[in-house]
Amino acid sequence: MDDLNYNYMALLEAILSPEEVLPDLILYKYGLLELSPKELKELEAMEMKRLYKQKWTYREIAKRFHMSDSGVYRRMKRFGGQGIE
């Protein structure tokens, strides 16, 4: 698939996705944004924190990111800091 198709697919997913997702995660998924492992973890932590503020449980977030409940908590605490109970 050429880059233009990836751009269209990313845009389509961003518009039609039944769930809200940070645009950078969609761009990363289609290879349109390069992130270091640390940057990816920070971005995922931002998304986890956003979901947590929307009253998602740690278990629901963990399922979405294929992690353990405690892994989600630790990542949010490491990169998110404030607002975590």
Buried (B, 14 or more C-beta within 10 A) or exposed (E): EEEEEBEEBBBEBBEEEEEEBBEBBBBBBBEBBEBEEEEBBBBBBBBBBBBBEEEBEBEEBBEBBEBEBEBBBBBBEEBBEEEEE
